[in-house]
Amino acid sequence: MPTFTDQGIDTSGTATSTRMYRADLTGLGLTEISAITLTDSNSGVGGSTGIYSGFDLDAIFLDVDGLLTTDGDRFFADSFLFTAGTTRPGGFQGPSPSGGPTNGSIDTTTVDETAATLNDIDGIFFGPGSLTLGDGGILTAIFNPKIAVGSSLFLFAGEVSGDPGETLTGLVEISDKPPTVVPLPAALPLLAGGLGVLGLAGFRRRKTA
């Protein structure tokens, strides 16, 4: 199981308060990576209410040297699958500015890349530049071609608010096989990343026989 470490508030992009987290992906028994799936914990405590219910993902990417100070060795997903989770009652009720049930979504299965910009660490608190998963929401980032796992490969993800109390306690799945449902290519060729405190209650890996 990879261990995520807090890399602090990012200062390399334009985000105002994105807290970056990093996980070492070597030693998982995989030689290449095709997809990374993040599932919100459905705890009902992450994020806020309405369109901000659940985990607020600024960006997600693979990185060779594990350093935020260098960006020439990053790999970004070229497409993704999304299933929005539920939203809580309270303020910030939908639809979101991007038209979907959560911030940065167009509908329950589509990310608005123009609004979410998951290819950049640029999330604005209660604003554009991120995707809110919703309670129990699922996002799969797909890498095509697959990324080889060499002697060094890391996963970076960022949480928009920068609050170290925000956690993704659901499933994080690293796979060397593409999902069975093929998504449409992303509108932007690069999809970068970020994710908050990752308290992993579960982790699965799938390896091609």
Secondary structure, DSSP 8 states (H G I E B T S, - for coil): ---EEEEEE--SSS-SS-EEEEEE-TTSS-SEEEEEEEE----S-SB-SGGGBS-EEEEEEEESS--TT--TTEE--SEEEEE--B--SSSS-SS-TTSSSSTTEEETTEE-HHHH-TTSS---TTSSS-EE--BT-EEEEEEEEEEE--S--EEEEEETT--TT-B--SEEEEESS--SS---B-SSS-----B-B---SEEEEE---
